[in-house]
Amino acid sequence: MKSNIIIIIAFLSIFAFGDEISEIKGKISAVDTQIDSLKNIEGKYVARLDAMDKKLALLNQILAKLSEQKNNLEKNIARLEDSLNVQKENWEFHRKHLSNTLKQMYISGQMGQLELAFLSDDMESFSEGLVYLENLAKVRNKHIESAQNAWNKYSTTLNKLLISKDSLKNVIALTDDNRNSLNKLREEHRNMLAQIRRDKESRLELLATLKQSLTEIEKKLRQKETGGLEFAKQKGNLPCPLEKCQTIKKFGMVKDTKYGTMFNNPGVDFAAKEGENVHSVADGIVSDVVWLPGYQYVVIIHHGGGYYSIYGNLKNVVVQKEEKIKSGQLVGMVGDSTWLENEPKLHFEIRHGKSKYNPLVWLR
């Protein structure tokens, strides 16, 4: 019974995933329109770059959904195949039982040549024979009903298995198509980024956009409040939001390696792998999830008393605004290369109100 419920839930999830993917495709279509319109406007490199970042993030979300759906389908197919084997054995048991009954009836002279034809091992002929037997001997109704139920369960499971296998083929094809689109867009994105980085004016525009994004983060933070003692007590003992924290850009004033422009980093940047899991450093409530140019998805978590931890450069987010989360809970996944570096990284901040704190002092 439990396995049947699991199969039904997994079967219905196929359609739920389809709705989610359709919704993401709708967002991609809107971003494509934005990208096309910006191509015709000279100098809108940064806006185009941000739109391409959004599309990359959405394609990654589709691939993540498809990967999850593929795993679920493969598990469901394995369950269906196990169930099918059991049901086939059950059906064979009832078939043999009724076949023996028919033979005995024939030997005793209770059955003619027409009934003998139903001794065939052919499933379709046998199912027709069941209908005949139902009218032939009411005394066998219980056995006939059991055989019919076994056959119906077998047929239903077989149909679900075939549908699931077709769905898996479609998911694999969709995955290939979206991965090809992702790789093509990545190449275009990298070429445009390389072009912008070579041009001083365009690079300075990138820096200005990044600064503006950081200003937008500050607007979403409340002033310092009373409370938050539990979080404050953890200073120097908070876990790394990644598997390992390797600093590649320190807290405070840093110099742009290309043109020497000074940039005030309100947090630290940690080296990461694309797709690496990012975890909350403490219990809290998700204050906001926003998209910011140059930082992709940003998650802001409030830990009480106006204390915040901030996670940027995420390509995918698995938490929602107002959601309560625990220390170590998955927040999202690190995105691809950032605007100023070729390698993926996590941007991480600790704030008390709008005051910026060096995160390295807070981590153990």
HELIX and SHEET records of a PDB file:
HELIX    1   1 LYS A    2  LYS A   39  1                                  38    
HELIX    2   2 TYR A   45  ILE A  107  1                                  63    
HELIX    3   3 GLN A  113  LEU A  116  1                                   4    
HELIX    4   4 ALA A  117  LEU A  119  5                                   3    
HELIX    5   5 MET A  123  LEU A  136  1                                  14    
HELIX    6   6 LYS A  138  ARG A  140  5                                   3    
HELIX    7   7 ASN A  141  ARG A  198  1                                  58    
HELIX    8   8 LYS A  200  LYS A  219  1                                  20    
HELIX    9   9 LEU A  229  ALA A  232  1                                   4    
HELIX   10  10 PRO A  359  TRP A  362  1                                   4    
SHEET    1   A 7 THR A 247  LYS A 249  0                                        
SHEET    2   A 7 VAL A 268  ALA A 271 -1                                        
SHEET    3   A 7 LYS A 345  HIS A 352 -1                                        
SHEET    4   A 7 TYR A 307  VAL A 317 -1                                        
SHEET    5   A 7 GLN A 296  HIS A 302 -1                                        
SHEET    6   A 7 GLY A 284  LEU A 292 -1                                        
SHEET    7   A 7 LYS A 324  ILE A 325 -1                                        
SHEET    1   B 4 THR A 247  LYS A 249  0                                        
SHEET    2   B 4 VAL A 268  ALA A 271 -1                                        
SHEET    3   B 4 LYS A 345  HIS A 352 -1                                        
SHEET    4   B 4 SER A 355  TYR A 357 -1                                        
SHEET    1   C 6 THR A 247  LYS A 249  0                                        
SHEET    2   C 6 VAL A 268  ALA A 271 -1                                        
SHEET    3   C 6 LYS A 345  HIS A 352 -1                                        
SHEET    4   C 6 TYR A 307  VAL A 317 -1                                        
SHEET    5   C 6 LEU A 330  VAL A 334 -1                                        
SHEET    6   C 6 ASN A 277  HIS A 279 -1                                        
SHEET    1   D 2 GLY A 252  LYS A 255  0                                        
SHEET    2   D 2 MET A 262  ASN A 265 -1                                        
END                                                                             
